[in-house]
Amino acid sequence: MESDGVMELEKVVAKKPLRQALAQAVSAIVHPVAFPLLTLAAIAFTETGSVSSSLDVCLIALALTTAPVAALVAFQVARGHWTDLDVSVREQRYALYPIGLVCALLMVVALAYTSAPQGALIAAGAMTLANAVDGVINFAYKVSAHATAAAACAALLWLFVPGWGAPAALAAALVGWSRVELGRHTTGQVLLGWLVGIGSAVAVRLLFV
């Protein structure tokens, strides 16, 4: 009996690190920096059938949003001004959101200037709106950027690349679970992120109907 009890305890202890490792992997894969890039590429390719067009959209997004924001976060963490790469402390996001919004607006302008596919332009606009809404909410309440980005991408893929809609929705659900599992967000913060992401995608899409 005693050995059985020890074995059960070991199983329970082992489950936690396994869940944590899975949650960390999901958060890294369905990241608010990487997932939007894949979404833009998929939408651009679906609309044009051109790998070149899809690549152009990705390069613009990478140069104007992904790279600058990632560099800013890495720099601030290296200086010790921000605690981690997820910028988990709400007050530390006061600077992150405005800078991210400027970068996103530059991306939208660049995509419009280069006559990017309409779907990609709508997607970029939705991501920009979601960033702005999250930034406003952040003054009073912490919202999950992972959940926001994943939900926006899932909604956009449902609209423009239906075949990817269900897998993207599953990814959004999993990343929401991962943020709670890792203790980075509450369930309420994740739910709010999903609402902002979906709402932003639908709102911008309706502007182009």
N, C-alpha and C positions, 0 to 999 in steps of 0.2 A: 504493500500500500504506500509506504513511504517513497519508494522509488518511482511509483506511478505519479505521485504528487509532484515530485521533482521534475519528471519529464513534462508534465502539463505546464508547470511554471516556465520551463525552458521554451516551450512552444509559444506561450504568451509573450515572453520577452523577445523571442526571435521575430514575432509578427511585426512589432513596432518598427524596428530598423528596416524591415522589408517594405512596409507601407511608406516610410519616410523616403526610402531610396526611389520607390516608384513615383511618389509625389514630386520629388526633385527632378526626376527624368521628364515627367509630363510638363512641369513648369518650364523646363529648359527647352523642350521641343516646341510646345505651343506658346511661344514667347511673343510679347507684344511688339518686339522688333522684327522677328523673323516671319511670323504668320502673315502679317499684312503684305509683306513682299511677295510671298507665294500667292496670296489672293489676287494682288494686282497683276501678277504674271499670268495666272490662270484666266482671269477675265479678259485681259488684252489678247491672249492667244485665241480664246474662244470667239471673240468678236472679229478678229482679223485673219486667223489661221496662219499668222506669220510669227515665226520664232524671233525674227529680227525686231518686230514691233514690240513683242513681249519683253525682249531683252532691253530695248530702249526705255520702256516704262520702268523696269526694275532698276536700271542704272540711275535714272533720274531720282527715283525714290531713295535708292541707296546713298547717292551723293548728297541729297538735300535733307534727308530725315534720319535714316538709319545710322549712317556713319557719324554725323555731328552729335546726335543725341547719345550714342554709345560712347563716343570719345569724351563727352562732357561728364557722363556718369563715372566712367573709369578714372578720369582726372580727379573728380571730387572725392571719390573713394580713396584713391592713392594719397591724396592730401590729408585724409582723415576728416574731411568736412561732412561727408555722408557715410553712413554706417555700412551700407552694403550695396551690391549692384542692382538690387530690386528697389532701392530707395524706400525702404520700409517705413521710415519715420515720416509721418504726414507733413510735419513742418518743413522737412527737407525738400518736399516737392513743390514748395512755393515758387522756387526758381525754375524747377524742371518743367512744369506745365507751360509757362509762358514761352520759354525757349523752344519747347517742342511744338507749340502752336505756330510760332514764327517759321520754324522749319517746315511744318506741314503746309502752311500757306504758300511758301516759296515753291513747294512741290506742286501744288495745285496750279499755280501760275505757270510754272515750267511745262507741265503737262498740257495746259490749254494752249500755250504758245507753240508747242511742237505738234499740235493737232493730234493728240493721243486719242485712242478709241474712247467713245463716250462712256462706256461702262467703267473704264479705268479712271476716268475723270470723276465720275459719280462716286466710285469707291474711295478715291483720294479725298473728295469732299466730305464723305461720311466719316472717314477716319479723323479728318480735321475737326469736324463738329463734335465728335465724341471726345476728342482731346480737350476741346474748349469747355464742354459741359463738365467733364471730370475735374478740370482745373478750377471751375467755379465751386463745385461741390466740395473740393478739397479744403476750402477755407473753413468749412464747418464740420466735415465728416470725411473719413478716409474711404475711398472707393477702390475696388480692385481694377487696376489697369490691365492685368492679364485677362480678367473676365470681360472687361469692356472690349478689348481688341478682338478676343476670340469670338464673342457674340456678334460684333460688327462684321467680322470676316465670314462667319457662318451665314448671317442674313444676306450678305452680298453674294455669296456663292449660291445660296438658294435662288436668288433673283437672276443671276447671270450665268451660272454654271451648275444647273440643277443636279447633275450627277455627283457633284462634290458637296452638295448641301448637307446630306445626312452624315457623312464622315466628319464634316466640319462642325456640325452641331454636337456630335459625340465628343469631338476634341474640346469644344467649349465647355461641355458638361464636365469632362475629366479635369480640365484645368481649374474649373471652379472648385472641384473637390480637392485638388492638390493644394490650392492656396489656403483652404481651411485646415487641411491635414498638416500642413507645415507651420500653422499658427501665424501666418502672415496676414490673414484676413478672417473676419467673422462671416457667417453665412449671409447676414444682411448686407455686408459690403460686396460680397460676390453677386448676390441677387441684384443689387443696384447697378453693378457693373454690366451685368447681362442686359438690364433694362436700357441703360444708356447706349450700349452698343447696338442693340436691335433698333431702338428708337431713332438713332442717328442715321442708320442705313436706310430705314423706311422713309424718314423725313426727306433726306436728300434725293432719294429715288423719285419721290412724288413731285419734286420740283421740276423734274425732267419729263414728266408724263405729258 
